[in-house]
Amino acid sequence: MLRTPWGDADAMRERKLPPGRGRERAKVRREQRERIFAALIANCARQGYEATSVADIVDLSGVSRGTFYQQFEDKLDCFLALEEELLAVTVMRAGERLAGAGEGAARARAAFAVVLELLADQPAAARVCLVDSYIAGATAVAPVRAATERLVALAASAYEEMPGHAGMPVELTRAIVGGLRHVIFNRLREGRETELPDLVTDLWDWAMSYGAPPAPLCRSGRRGIVEVESPLPPFAAYSPEQRIIRAFASVVAEKGYVATGVADIAAAAAISQTTFYQYFDDKADALIAALESSGAQLAAATLPPARRAADWPAAVRIAMEASCGFLAAEPDFACLRLVEVFSGGATAVTTRDRDGARVLATLLGAASEDLPDLRPLTVEATVGAIYAALQAEVVAGNVADLPEVSPLLTYVALAPMIGADRAAGIAAENGPPRRD
């Protein structure tokens, strides 16, 4: 049985209303729509969005092809309508629980628990919104981002009722919601959704570890990006593989991964498609190579200065500054790693996250004595919050201004580990790494 909000997807044909006059047209159309939605969820769960066809949906739902096209223009239109309905229900239930009776923190915690329970109860439907939407392309991701912003607004209103949390910057609240979503995404992607209800307490404690910073999280002085005339770094000009990787990242930043073809990549790299296939099997292979290459470059830009810091909290601050600087100087890689990576599926996301985990493990290696009880879940949620804060800036077109976000990232990274007040003080520091 494959459960959907409308019942077992394989039993949709049995739900078909018997023919007869007098039936309300709106009721019939709604019943047909629900069967189509359930069939789309089931097909995405079993074979993925890309491999699902209208014929598959029609066959499983028991509606005619004509009926399908009376309701939807095509598969994507159907997917968008399904997304809107699922996301609206999720936001509505969270909002209802938050508006209920009781103390503010208790209501907020209950609203969070309701969302996790709903996702665990309907994992196939949840994966449609939070996993398959990226495979469907930018149009399908937009409703998810809009729903996320509605949840950010709910979270912001909840924080305002909690002592020590009133006045939280929206950028910080957005990052925290992003960290929670990162944990949820990982569980859904890995088929571990049954864990979600049991994570409520730990994730709630993590979210509450952030307080309203005593001072704005901003840099005291801005360092501009130096413009370089050459379109490629020196090494890339001599390496065909690197030239292809950078051309790939450039095209994906412009067109999106889903719309990018091998012909586009070859044209941007000024090579033949035959040459492309000498280096890569397909665009998915090029994506993994680009993530590995950019991840290695990011680590090389981040870790050496961090290792010269006085202590590990200062190393985290320096690493955040260096990471933001690298991504600002490499906007195509920033878009690839923070936005388009999800369209590449599980392997791409795992590759990206592995790079981030290695950097963080190096930074926290010296903190083992200070943080003996540090939980993997805390690290996972914190990494997700950092990604979310960066992604919000890239989506907004603010890649060049990423260095301005480094104090926020420093605070996000350190507050769950050393406390909000000390984290805010370190985030406000400036200057090069130094040893005592």
C-alpha positions, 0 to 999 in steps of 0.5 A: 500500500502506498498511502496518500492524503486521499487513501491508498494510491492503488485503490483509486479506481475503486473510488470512482463515482458510479455514473448517474444524473444529478451528481454535482459536477463540482463533487465529481471534478473534485473526486477525479482531481484527488484520484489524479493527485494520489496517482501522481504521488505514487508514480513519483514515489516509485519511479521519480518525477522525470520518468512519470508520464501522463499515461502513468497517472491516467492508468493508476487513477482510472480517469480518462486522458480527456478528463486529465486534460480538462483539469490540467494543461500537462504533467507540470501543471498537475504537479504544481496544483498538487504542491499548492494543495499539500503545502497549504494544508501544512501551513494551515495546520501549523498556523491553527496550532500556533493560534490555539490556547496556551503559552506562546512557547508551548503553542510554537512547540506543538505547531512544530510537532504537528508539522513533523508528525504530518510529514512522517504520516505522509512521507510520499506526499512530503517528498513530492514537495521537498524532494521531487519539486527540485527535479521538476525545475524552478517553476515547481520550486517556487511554491515551496519557497513561498510556503517556506516564507509563510512558515518563517513568518509564523516562526517569527511571530512565535519568537516574538512571544518568547522572552529573550527571542523578541526582535529576532532578525528575519534573516536569522529566523529564516536560517533556523527554519532552513536548518530544520528543513535541512534535517527534514529533507535528509530524512525524507530523501533517505527514507528515514521519515519515521525518525521525525516525530522523535526529533521534536525535542532535540530540534526544538532545543536547537532552535531555542539556542538562538536568541535575539542578538544584542547588536546587529549582525553586520560587518563594520567595514566592507571589503570589495571584490576585485574585478579580474579581466580574465574569464577563467583562472589561470589553471582552468585556461590550461585544463580542458576538464576545468574549462568544461566544469566552469562552462557547465556552472555558468550555463546552469547559473543562467538556465537552471540545471533541468534546462541545461543540455550537453550542447549548451555546455559544449558551446559555452566551453567552445568545444565539441560534444565529442570532446565533452564526452571524452571527459564526462558521461553526461551532465549528471557526471559533470555536475558531480565533478563540478561539485567536487572541484568547487568543494575542494576549492572552497575548502582550500580557500577556507581552512588555511586561514582558519587554522591560524586562528587563536581558538576554534570559535575564532576559526569558525568566524574566519572560515565563514568570512573566507567561505562568503568571500569565495562564493562571492568571487565565484557566483556560478559555483555559488548558484550551483552549490546552494540552489541548483544542486537539488535538481541533481538528485540525491547523489549531488546533494550528498556530494555537496553535503559531504564537502561541508561536513569535512570542513566543519569536522576540521573546524570543530576538531579542536573543540572536542574538549569544549563540546564533549556532548555535541550531538550530530543532529545539532551539527546537521541542523546548524549546517542546514541553517548556514546553507539556508542563509546563503541560499536566500542571498543567492536566490535574491541576487545578492551573491556579490554581497555575501561577505556581508552575511558572514557575521550572521553565519558565525552567529548561526554556527556558534550559538548552539555550541557556546551560547548566544551572547558569546557567539554574538561577540565573536560574530562582531569581531573583525580582522585577520586570524591571530594566535595568542 
